[in-house]
Amino acid sequence: MAHLLIMPRQGNTVESCVITAWKVKEGDVVNPETTVCEVETDKAVFDVPAGAAGTVLKLLREAGDDVPVLEPIAVIGAPGEDWQAALGAISEETSRRAAEPQRVKNEETTARGKTETHSEYLSSSLCASAPPRDKNSGVSPRARKLAEREALPLEAISGSGPGGRIIERDVAAALRSRPPLTAAAKAAGAKLFYAEPSGIGGRVTAADVAAGADLAIGSAPAPSSGPAPAPNMGEYTETPIRGIRKTIADRMHKSLAESAQLTLNASASAVKIKSFRSGTEQKITINDLVLFAVSRTLPRFPFMNAHKTAVSIRVFKDIHIGMAVDTPRGLMVPVIRNANSLSLAEISSEAKRLAAACQDSSVNPDDLTGSTFTISNLGNLGISSFTPVLNPPEAAILGVCGIEMKAVARSEDEVCHCNCKYCGVRFEPHIGLSLTINHQAIDGAPAARFLKELCGAIADIDLLL
């Protein structure tokens, strides 16, 4: 029997994926490990394997389609096999699932009785600026079909046809003023535009609908490509901001716009961490040692292991460290969970696993959420200091900088036999640390005490171990 390839569930928080490219075409012979297509969520890009050996009988979706998880995307089987038979086996179940949200919605509407309906509320408040429309003016069949397919309420549209009749172009114009909806959001009853869609490519998701946000057409203008370059600027390339890049851009802007960020800079002696790293047979990195030091220091400063929400500060008992990873597709932040209960070897192993998964696009989206404190390491690039940007809603993020030689005053019992003018100091390697906090949640002095304690833990890493 033919194998029906479905859109895999890329983590518990992902409801749909966008097919960015097909790697095979109909008629190609594949094995279970063959990459059939590349899909993208709002967090990462993934390869989808065929899952069975055979011939690609049918590609059910096109590149660029937003496909709900667990929906069929291709059929693989023996040459000449009827692909429609495999698809028909699940059509009844698919139809039942698609009809369920509408059935529930109809029951809820009936239960409300004489209370104000959702469409009446939209017409009276969110769409108060739209010109009134004669109820008898009618809707063209093509306009009605398009509105139903896109989950757009006709009550929110003013018609431009004869006698105020709604025609297809009126519906098309209304759709242009809202972002796209995922298939799951349409099935959940999403009607109009959500102020800040959380899905990939700016799509309204079922989670947005479940959050109970009221939706309204025209809440945000269409994105602008900006002014055209001057004629004397020469050739250029232009890449749309979407996918992971858009997610990064939106989060960075939101981080700076909604928090009061303050960065503190310090340095710690790197003599012992360098000595430990060179003396151990294990493949322990400087970053592993910093991760370990942070995991052991944060429990003594619980206010640093926190989230700042609109109305509260959530302090977490367990330490879940986000680790910034640079990938060809953009910045990712996988999470080392319960780092405070892991040994140095376990932290090192988990850090390497997550970094490798991000690099080869195999990371589970669930591994990219739930951090309570983040570390961003630019030390291997020779950066002396920088301002790491908070990873909302976290209250703090640590930037790890390069190791540089720094003058240190000699102690009284140290003897210098060189008789030079520099005999009062000696030079030793120091690692730079840049701590950014949300000053709305953490004051400067407590943050400075944490940074000082962390510097001491790194300087005396042998005692910490």
Backbone torsions as a table, in degrees:
resi	resn	phi	psi	omega
1	MET	NA	145.7	-177.8
2	ALA	-64.5	149.1	179.0
3	HIS	-95.7	125.9	179.1
4	LEU	-94.9	112.5	179.7
5	LEU	-84.5	123.9	-179.3
6	ILE	-108.1	159.2	175.0
7	MET	-67.4	115.3	-177.0
8	PRO	-67.8	153.4	176.6
9	ARG	-83.2	108.5	-177.7
10	GLN	-90.2	63.9	-179.9
11	GLY	102.1	157.9	-175.9
12	ASN	-70.1	-21.5	-176.6
13	THR	-93.5	-3.2	-176.3
14	VAL	-98.6	123.3	-179.8
15	GLU	-104.7	-17.4	177.7
16	SER	-157.8	160.3	178.3
17	CYS	-134.0	151.2	176.7
18	VAL	-100.1	127.7	176.0
19	ILE	-76.1	110.4	-178.3
20	THR	-84.1	-31.4	-179.9
21	ALA	-164.1	140.5	170.4
22	TRP	-88.3	134.5	178.8
23	LYS	-97.4	-7.7	178.4
24	VAL	-131.8	168.8	174.7
25	LYS	-130.4	165.0	-179.1
26	GLU	-59.7	133.2	-178.2
27	GLY	101.0	-14.9	179.3
28	ASP	-72.0	145.7	175.9
29	VAL	-93.3	131.4	-176.0
30	VAL	-130.0	160.5	169.9
31	ASN	-114.8	173.0	-175.0
32	PRO	-57.2	-28.3	-176.9
33	GLU	-91.0	-6.2	-177.5
34	THR	-63.5	131.6	175.6
35	THR	-74.1	118.6	-177.5
36	VAL	-88.3	-42.5	-179.4
37	CYS	-154.4	167.0	176.4
38	GLU	-113.5	129.1	-178.4
39	VAL	-123.8	157.1	-175.9
40	GLU	-131.0	135.4	169.7
41	THR	-107.9	-173.6	178.1
42	ASP	-76.1	-2.3	-177.1
43	LYS	-117.8	-29.6	-173.8
44	ALA	-162.5	172.8	176.8
45	VAL	-113.7	137.9	-175.2
46	PHE	-132.4	151.4	172.1
47	ASP	-95.7	137.7	179.2
48	VAL	-107.8	116.6	179.0
49	PRO	-78.6	161.1	-178.0
50	ALA	-66.4	-38.7	178.9
51	GLY	82.2	-8.0	179.0
52	ALA	-159.1	155.0	177.7
53	ALA	-89.6	145.3	178.8
54	GLY	152.5	-158.4	-179.4
55	THR	-110.3	139.7	176.5
56	VAL	-71.8	105.2	-177.3
57	LEU	-81.6	-37.7	-175.7
58	LYS	-156.9	133.2	169.7
59	LEU	-97.5	115.7	-172.2
60	LEU	-86.8	-14.4	-179.7
61	ARG	-130.6	160.7	179.1
62	GLU	-106.2	158.6	174.8
63	ALA	-58.9	134.7	-177.4
64	GLY	98.9	-13.6	179.8
65	ASP	-72.2	140.7	173.3
66	ASP	-94.5	112.2	-170.5
67	VAL	-113.4	126.4	175.4
68	PRO	-61.3	148.5	177.8
69	VAL	-62.6	148.2	178.8
70	LEU	72.1	9.4	174.1
71	GLU	-93.1	145.9	-178.3
72	PRO	-68.1	140.9	178.1
73	ILE	-124.5	-18.3	179.9
74	ALA	-161.1	160.1	177.4
75	VAL	-123.3	129.4	-179.4
76	ILE	-123.2	131.8	-178.7
77	GLY	-166.1	-159.0	178.9
78	ALA	-80.9	149.3	178.7
79	PRO	-55.1	132.7	179.0
80	GLY	84.0	-5.8	-179.4
81	GLU	-69.4	148.0	-178.5
82	ASP	-75.8	104.9	-178.7
83	TRP	-70.5	-27.5	-178.6
84	GLN	-67.5	-27.4	178.5
85	ALA	-65.6	-41.3	178.0
86	ALA	-66.0	-38.4	-179.6
87	LEU	-70.6	-36.8	-178.7
88	GLY	-67.4	-22.9	-178.6
89	ALA	-64.9	-24.7	-178.7
90	ILE	-111.5	-0.2	-175.0
91	SER	-62.5	-39.2	-179.5
92	GLU	-64.3	-43.3	179.4
93	GLU	-66.7	-39.8	178.8
94	THR	-62.5	-42.6	179.7
95	SER	-63.5	-39.7	179.2
96	ARG	-62.8	-42.7	179.8
97	ARG	-65.8	-37.9	-178.9
98	ALA	-68.5	-32.4	-177.9
99	ALA	-81.1	-20.4	-175.4
100	GLU	-59.6	-48.7	-179.6
101	PRO	-59.5	-38.3	-178.9
102	GLN	-68.9	-37.2	178.6
103	ARG	-62.6	-45.0	178.8
104	VAL	-62.3	-40.6	-178.8
105	LYS	-65.2	-40.3	179.0
106	ASN	-63.5	-39.7	178.1
107	GLU	-63.8	-40.1	179.5
108	GLU	-66.5	-38.0	179.2
109	THR	-64.2	-41.6	178.8
110	THR	-64.8	-39.3	-177.8
111	ALA	-66.7	-26.8	-178.6
112	ARG	-70.4	-20.5	177.4
113	GLY	62.3	-120.1	-175.2
114	LYS	-90.8	4.3	178.7
115	THR	-68.6	162.0	-176.4
116	GLU	-63.7	128.0	179.3
117	THR	-77.9	163.0	-179.4
118	HIS	-61.2	-42.2	-178.2
119	SER	-67.0	-37.1	177.5
120	GLU	-64.9	-37.8	178.5
121	TYR	-64.3	-43.4	179.0
122	LEU	-61.7	-43.8	-177.1
123	SER	-66.1	-35.5	-174.5
124	SER	-85.3	-26.0	-174.5
125	SER	-120.0	-66.5	-175.3
126	LEU	-63.8	-33.4	-175.9
127	CYS	-110.9	29.9	-177.8
128	ALA	-63.2	-24.9	-177.7
129	SER	-78.8	-13.8	-179.1
130	ALA	-75.4	139.6	179.6
131	PRO	-60.9	142.6	179.3
132	PRO	-63.0	146.7	-177.8
133	ARG	-121.8	136.6	177.5
134	ASP	-64.7	126.1	-177.4
135	LYS	-61.8	-25.0	-178.1
136	ASN	-93.0	3.1	-176.3
137	SER	-70.2	-26.9	173.4
138	GLY	87.9	171.4	-179.6
139	VAL	-136.7	135.1	178.8
140	SER	-69.4	149.0	-179.8
141	PRO	-56.5	-40.4	-179.3
142	ARG	-66.7	-38.2	178.3
143	ALA	-66.7	-41.4	-179.8
144	ARG	-64.8	-41.4	-179.4
145	LYS	-64.1	-42.7	179.6
146	LEU	-66.3	-41.8	180.0
147	ALA	-64.1	-40.7	179.0
148	GLU	-67.0	-39.4	-179.1
149	ARG	-65.8	-34.4	-177.2
150	GLU	-99.0	8.4	178.4
151	ALA	56.5	48.2	-179.5
152	LEU	-113.4	122.7	-178.9
153	PRO	-72.6	130.7	180.0
154	LEU	-67.7	-23.4	-179.4
155	GLU	-63.7	-21.1	-176.6
156	ALA	-91.2	3.1	-174.2
157	ILE	-116.1	135.5	173.3
158	SER	-99.1	131.9	-175.2
159	GLY	-83.1	148.0	178.0
160	SER	-111.3	2.9	179.9
161	GLY	-81.8	-177.9	179.7
162	PRO	-56.0	128.3	179.2
163	GLY	67.4	22.9	-179.1
164	GLY	80.6	14.8	-180.0
165	ARG	-66.3	134.6	177.8
166	ILE	-78.8	124.5	178.3
167	ILE	-116.5	173.4	-171.9
168	GLU	-58.3	-38.1	-177.6
169	ARG	-67.3	-27.5	176.6
170	ASP	-66.5	-42.7	178.3
171	VAL	-65.7	-42.8	179.6
172	ALA	-61.4	-38.9	178.9
173	ALA	-66.3	-38.9	178.2
174	ALA	-66.5	-37.5	179.3
175	LEU	-66.1	-32.0	179.5
176	ARG	-68.1	-20.4	-177.6
177	SER	-92.4	6.0	175.9
178	ARG	-131.5	157.5	178.3
179	PRO	-75.4	166.1	177.3
180	PRO	-68.4	158.1	177.7
181	LEU	-110.3	143.6	171.0
182	THR	-71.4	160.0	179.3
183	ALA	-60.4	-37.3	179.5
184	ALA	-66.1	-35.5	178.8
185	ALA	-67.5	-38.9	177.7
186	LYS	-63.6	-43.5	-179.6
187	ALA	-65.6	-28.9	-179.2
188	ALA	-80.7	-5.0	176.3
189	GLY	98.5	17.4	176.5
190	ALA	-63.7	132.3	-175.3
191	LYS	-111.8	-53.4	-173.1
192	LEU	-121.6	-163.3	-169.4
193	PHE	-84.0	129.9	177.6
194	TYR	-91.8	139.3	-172.7
195	ALA	-57.5	-42.5	-179.3
196	GLU	-134.6	83.5	179.2
197	PRO	-59.2	142.4	-176.3
198	SER	-104.3	-4.7	-175.5
199	GLY	-83.2	171.2	-179.9
200	ILE	-62.0	139.1	-179.9
201	GLY	67.0	21.7	179.3
202	GLY	76.3	22.7	-178.4
203	ARG	-81.8	145.3	170.7
204	VAL	-76.3	127.8	-178.0
205	THR	-105.8	168.7	176.3
206	ALA	-62.5	-30.6	177.7
207	ALA	-65.1	-36.6	176.8
208	ASP	-63.2	-41.0	179.6
209	VAL	-66.9	-43.3	-178.8
210	ALA	-65.0	-24.7	179.9
211	ALA	-69.1	-12.2	175.7
212	GLY	84.5	15.4	-179.2
213	ALA	-73.5	136.5	174.6
214	ASP	-74.8	142.1	-175.4
215	LEU	-110.6	144.3	-178.1
216	ALA	-147.7	135.5	178.5
217	ILE	-66.5	140.5	172.9
218	GLY	76.2	20.4	179.9
219	SER	-71.3	-18.6	-179.9
220	ALA	-144.5	141.9	179.5
221	PRO	-72.4	157.0	175.9
222	ALA	-64.4	142.9	-179.1
223	PRO	-61.5	143.3	-179.8
224	SER	-104.9	143.2	178.7
225	SER	-81.4	-1.9	178.3
226	GLY	83.5	174.8	-178.5
227	PRO	-67.4	147.8	178.2
228	ALA	-69.4	146.7	178.7
229	PRO	-65.0	152.1	179.2
230	ALA	-63.1	151.6	-176.8
231	PRO	-58.0	-29.7	-175.3
232	ASN	-89.6	12.0	-177.5
233	MET	-87.9	-7.9	176.0
234	GLY	78.9	-166.6	-176.7
235	GLU	-72.8	153.8	177.6
236	TYR	-156.5	161.3	172.9
237	THR	-113.2	149.5	-178.2
238	GLU	-130.8	123.7	-178.1
239	THR	-115.7	123.8	178.7
240	PRO	-59.1	143.1	176.7
241	ILE	-86.6	107.1	-178.2
242	ARG	-155.4	174.6	177.8
243	GLY	62.1	-137.0	-177.0
244	ILE	-62.1	-40.6	-179.4
245	ARG	-60.5	-40.0	178.3
246	LYS	-67.3	-39.6	178.2
247	THR	-61.6	-44.8	178.6
248	ILE	-62.1	-46.7	-178.3
249	ALA	-60.8	-45.0	-179.2
250	ASP	-64.3	-41.8	-177.8
251	ARG	-70.0	-39.0	178.8
252	MET	-65.2	-42.6	178.7
253	HIS	-64.1	-44.0	179.3
254	LYS	-63.5	-39.0	-179.9
255	SER	-59.5	-47.8	-177.8
256	LEU	-74.3	-29.6	-177.1
257	ALA	-78.1	-28.1	-171.8
258	GLU	-112.0	8.2	179.3
259	SER	-139.0	156.9	176.9
260	ALA	-100.3	96.9	-171.1
261	GLN	-92.9	131.8	179.0
262	LEU	-131.1	132.2	-178.5
263	THR	-112.5	130.7	176.4
264	LEU	-111.8	136.2	-178.3
265	ASN	-116.1	139.3	178.1
266	ALA	-153.9	178.1	176.5
267	SER	-144.1	153.6	-179.3
268	ALA	-126.8	146.3	176.6
269	SER	-59.4	131.0	-178.1
270	ALA	-106.5	12.5	-177.4
271	VAL	-60.6	-48.8	-173.5
272	LYS	-76.8	-35.7	178.8
273	ILE	-69.3	-33.9	176.1
274	LYS	-69.3	-39.5	179.2
275	SER	-65.9	-42.5	179.8
276	PHE	-64.5	-43.9	-177.9
277	ARG	-62.8	-40.0	-179.0
278	SER	-77.4	-21.9	-176.0
279	GLY	-93.4	-14.1	-178.0
280	THR	-90.7	148.7	177.5
281	GLU	-83.6	-18.8	177.1
282	GLN	-73.0	155.0	179.4
283	LYS	-86.0	65.4	178.9
284	ILE	-90.5	130.8	-179.6
285	THR	-101.4	166.8	174.4
286	ILE	-58.3	-40.3	-179.8
287	ASN	-62.7	-39.6	177.4
288	ASP	-59.9	-42.5	-179.0
289	LEU	-67.2	-37.4	176.7
290	VAL	-66.6	-43.1	176.9
291	LEU	-56.9	-44.0	-179.9
292	PHE	-64.7	-43.3	-180.0
293	ALA	-62.9	-40.9	178.7
294	VAL	-64.7	-42.3	-177.9
295	SER	-63.9	-25.8	179.9
296	ARG	-93.8	-17.1	179.9
297	THR	-91.1	-37.0	-176.7
298	LEU	-56.8	-38.7	-179.6
299	PRO	-58.4	-24.3	178.1
300	ARG	-84.9	-8.3	177.6
301	PHE	-133.7	68.1	-172.8
302	PRO	-59.8	-26.7	-179.6
303	PHE	-64.9	-17.7	177.3
304	MET	-80.8	-21.7	-178.0
305	ASN	-97.9	67.2	-167.4
306	ALA	-144.0	163.8	172.5
307	HIS	-115.4	140.1	174.1
308	LYS	-104.2	114.2	176.4
309	THR	-100.8	-177.6	-178.8
310	ALA	-66.2	-27.5	-173.5
311	VAL	-126.9	-2.0	-175.9
312	SER	-157.4	170.6	172.9
313	ILE	-119.1	119.6	-178.4
314	ARG	-99.7	116.0	179.1
315	VAL	-100.6	125.6	-174.7
316	PHE	-100.2	144.1	178.6
317	LYS	-78.0	-45.9	-179.3
318	ASP	-85.7	151.0	-177.5
319	ILE	-100.5	112.9	176.9
320	HIS	-114.6	103.5	-171.6
321	ILE	-93.0	121.2	171.8
322	GLY	-80.5	137.2	-176.1
323	MET	-123.3	108.6	-178.1
324	ALA	-64.9	128.9	-179.0
325	VAL	-126.1	126.4	177.2
326	ASP	-84.6	123.4	-180.0
327	THR	-126.6	163.6	177.7
328	PRO	-59.6	-23.4	-178.3
329	ARG	-97.3	-0.6	179.0
330	GLY	128.1	179.4	-177.1
331	LEU	-73.7	131.6	173.3
332	MET	-126.4	151.7	-178.6
333	VAL	-129.6	82.9	174.8
334	PRO	-71.4	161.5	-171.0
335	VAL	-117.9	127.2	171.0
336	ILE	-89.7	104.6	-172.9
337	ARG	-81.7	143.3	177.5
338	ASN	52.9	44.8	-177.6
339	ALA	-61.6	-27.9	-179.6
340	ASN	-67.0	-16.9	179.2
341	SER	-106.0	4.6	-179.5
342	LEU	-100.0	148.4	174.9
343	SER	-78.7	171.2	177.4
344	LEU	-58.6	-44.7	-179.6
345	ALA	-62.7	-39.1	179.7
346	GLU	-69.1	-40.3	177.1
347	ILE	-63.0	-43.8	179.4
348	SER	-61.3	-44.3	-179.5
349	SER	-64.5	-43.7	-179.5
350	GLU	-67.8	-39.6	178.3
351	ALA	-61.4	-42.8	179.5
352	LYS	-67.5	-39.9	179.3
353	ARG	-62.5	-46.7	-178.0
354	LEU	-67.2	-41.3	179.2
355	ALA	-62.7	-43.0	179.4
356	ALA	-64.7	-40.1	179.4
357	ALA	-64.7	-37.1	176.8
358	CYS	-67.1	-40.0	-178.0
359	GLN	-66.0	-39.1	-177.5
360	ASP	-99.8	13.7	174.2
361	SER	64.1	26.2	178.2
362	SER	-105.5	5.8	-176.6
363	VAL	-66.9	140.2	175.6
364	ASN	-75.0	129.2	179.5
365	PRO	-54.4	-28.7	178.0
366	ASP	-66.0	-22.3	177.2
367	ASP	-79.0	-3.7	-178.7
368	LEU	-105.9	11.6	-179.6
369	THR	-132.5	158.8	171.9
370	GLY	91.4	21.2	177.6
371	SER	-80.8	151.3	177.8
372	THR	-113.0	-14.3	179.1
373	PHE	-157.9	138.2	-175.3
374	THR	-119.5	146.6	175.6
375	ILE	-122.6	129.2	177.1
376	SER	-120.1	121.0	-173.3
377	ASN	-111.7	113.7	174.9
378	LEU	-114.4	13.6	-176.2
379	GLY	-62.3	-36.0	-178.4
380	ASN	-70.6	-8.9	176.9
381	LEU	-98.9	5.6	175.7
382	GLY	78.9	21.3	-179.2
383	ILE	-79.2	128.7	-178.8
384	SER	-79.1	-39.7	177.0
385	SER	-163.4	154.4	177.5
386	PHE	-157.9	173.3	-179.4
387	THR	-110.2	94.7	177.0
388	PRO	-66.2	141.3	-178.6
389	VAL	-94.0	133.5	-178.0
390	LEU	-54.7	145.6	175.6
391	ASN	-101.0	90.8	-173.9
392	PRO	-56.0	145.2	2.8
393	PRO	-92.1	18.9	-177.7
394	GLU	-61.1	150.4	-177.5
395	ALA	-91.7	-10.8	-177.3
396	ALA	-155.9	154.4	175.2
397	ILE	-146.4	140.8	-178.5
398	LEU	-108.4	128.9	173.3
399	GLY	-100.2	129.0	179.3
400	VAL	-103.6	124.9	-174.8
401	CYS	-106.4	-174.5	-177.1
402	GLY	-75.3	166.9	177.1
403	ILE	-96.2	124.8	-178.6
404	GLU	-132.1	154.5	177.0
405	MET	-75.0	137.9	-177.0
406	LYS	-137.4	139.8	179.2
407	ALA	-72.3	134.1	-179.9
408	VAL	-130.1	134.7	-179.9
409	ALA	-66.4	136.3	177.3
410	ARG	-71.9	147.0	175.1
411	SER	-79.1	165.8	-175.5
412	GLU	-64.3	-30.0	-177.6
413	ASP	-85.8	-3.2	176.4
414	GLU	-83.5	135.0	-176.8
415	VAL	-112.4	131.7	176.3
416	CYS	-109.1	125.3	-178.5
417	HIS	-101.3	4.7	-175.0
418	CYS	-85.4	-16.9	-179.5
419	ASN	56.0	31.9	179.3
420	CYS	-96.5	168.8	-177.7
421	LYS	-71.6	-9.8	-179.8
422	TYR	-100.7	14.0	-173.5
423	CYS	-67.0	-11.9	178.9
424	GLY	-81.1	-9.4	-179.4
425	VAL	-133.2	161.4	171.3
426	ARG	-135.0	163.1	-178.2
427	PHE	-113.9	134.4	176.9
428	GLU	-142.7	154.5	-177.9
429	PRO	-70.1	140.1	177.1
430	HIS	-130.7	143.1	176.3
431	ILE	-102.0	130.9	-178.9
432	GLY	-82.1	143.4	178.4
433	LEU	-131.5	130.6	178.1
434	SER	-121.9	115.3	-177.0
435	LEU	-107.9	117.4	174.5
436	THR	-102.0	132.1	178.9
437	ILE	-123.2	158.3	169.5
438	ASN	-89.5	107.0	-174.8
439	HIS	-66.1	-10.6	174.0
440	GLN	-72.0	-25.5	-176.2
441	ALA	-111.6	-27.8	-175.5
442	ILE	-130.5	132.2	176.6
443	ASP	-81.3	161.1	-175.4
444	GLY	-65.0	-43.8	-176.6
445	ALA	-64.1	-47.4	176.7
446	PRO	-60.8	-37.6	178.1
447	ALA	-64.8	-38.8	178.7
448	ALA	-65.2	-36.5	178.0
449	ARG	-66.0	-38.8	175.9
450	PHE	-62.7	-45.2	-178.4
451	LEU	-64.0	-38.6	177.9
452	LYS	-63.9	-43.6	179.0
453	GLU	-63.6	-39.7	179.1
454	LEU	-64.9	-40.5	177.0
455	CYS	-59.9	-40.9	177.9
456	GLY	-66.1	-37.6	179.3
457	ALA	-65.9	-38.6	179.0
458	ILE	-71.0	-41.6	-179.8
459	ALA	-62.9	-35.0	179.7
460	ASP	-111.7	48.1	-175.8
461	ILE	-60.6	-28.5	179.6
462	ASP	-64.3	-37.7	178.2
463	LEU	-70.6	-36.4	-179.9
464	LEU	-66.7	-36.8	179.0
465	LEU	-73.7	NA	NA
